[in-house]
Amino acid sequence: MADMRTLDPRRGLAAYHRIRHGGNLGASPPALLAAGFLVLIVVGTLLLSLPFAGKADGLTLFEAFFTATAAVTVTGLSIVPPQELSLFGQWVLIVLVQIGGLGFVTFAVVSAITLGQRMSLRQQSLALEAFNQTNTARLRSTAVSVLRITIAIELTAILLLFLWWWASGRLEPGSALFHAVFHAVAAFSNAGVALMDDSLESFVGDGVTITILSSAVILGGLGFPVIMEIVRKRRWQGLQPYARLILLATVALNLVGFVGIWMLESGNPHTLGALDWADQAQAAWMQSVSLRTAGFTIFDFRVVDDSTALFAAILMFIGGGSMSTAGGIKLGTFVVILAAVFAYLAQRKEVVLMQRSVPPETVQKALAVVVVTVLTAVSALLILTVLEDMDFVSLMLEVMGALSTAGLSQGITSSLSTPSQCVLLALMFMGRVGPLTLVYSLATRSRSRVRYPEMHFQVG
């Protein structure tokens, strides 16, 4: 017999009032965030499935769905290259990248401010989750700051790219402007989509373009809290320890990636080996910066050594800063895990960073994020190796590129079977939304008052 409570009209009336007054049927903020991204994907799918979104016969519904998902999750993987879309389709693609990179919550909060609307408690809770904040008083200023920073950085990159590509004779004025808008947004959003058939390979030796795009990628991967801290303090000593750590870790990882890629590929005649040392340095730098977050390729990644592919997977796994347009486990998570390992090896009871103690809850969250991400990647890779008869390294890069939302691929995405592409869809969505859900579930777990006796358990 059905539960009579489910038939009680008062429960339906209460749900109706919750919706009318800005609530929702008790859904958690992570569920709402996931639903918001899903709505964006559906809207993008409908727009990209229009007959005039493609240059030829248009996109199938699945092709449109995959392309929209890759754009909203700022992954950049594609079964239909952007250059095969019409001008309308390319505009839809880059708008989805922009909204997906910043997060729909940012636009919702700014819109509410613009329209003078009052945010409900549920909406505030959702925004707090998205912005990784604990104080509702700073929500509006944070949302507005995120939007201002994005506009300032992207407009600067657009102007510089437009002027350079026009002045150098690479593109006509109209084409230069559109290409500048597309690639500036893609770079800052860490999406890695490009309008050229060879991604950024045609820009090898173009130091100006590499400098502009790599700077946009780095700024997008730092995280808005760090950028806002820099804008406010403007002095190294005045920065909070977290901001200084992220800046130092970003520089260190970019340099490690730069040296590592240069050393691993300098002898490969199909990649860096055919270039002079100056062009090798520029290409290695751009690829290092792009690997952690964006997924652009400055040389043909299908012919890199296996050691380079593994190195790339590690960089993608780490990703960028928290509350950034980048993916991965996040740079802060990586730093905390390293600090915890060092503390154990040094036989310290506390995990210390910048003369500050890291709470045990933070270490547990970092460990949980790493373990869940590794298990997800291994499970997905196992599924793909069962479904596909392809090179293991290519499948590994495909999985890590999707889960980290970096989007790096050896060009096999369109050759995969539909079930494998569905696995990639799930990975891209989890990579964009999953960490938020995990952190929320850990932060709101119930605390038991029961205490159990300790046991001796051997590890290592």
Protein Blocks (a to p, Z undefined) as FASTA:
>chain_A
ZZfklmmmklmmmmmmmmmnopaehiafklmmmmmmmmmmmmmmmmmmpmklpmklopaf
klmmmmmmmmmnonopafbdfklpcfklmmmmmmmmmmmmnopklmmmmmmmmnopacdf
klmmmmmmmnopabfklmmmmmmmmmmmmmmmmmmmmmmmmmmmmmnomacfklmmmmmm
mmmmmmmnonopafbfnlmmmmgoilmlmmmmmmmmmmmmnopklmmmmmmnopaklpcf
klmmmmmmmmmmmmmmmmmmmmmmmmmmklmmmpcfklmmmmmmmmmmmmmmnopafbdf
klccfklmmmmmmmmmnopaehiabecjbjklmmmmmmmmmmmmnopabdceehiacdfk
lmmmmmmmmmmmmmmmmmmmmmmmmmpccdfklmmmmmmmmmnonopaehlmmmpcfklm
mmmmmmmmmmmmmmmmmmmmmmmcccdfbdcddddddeZZ
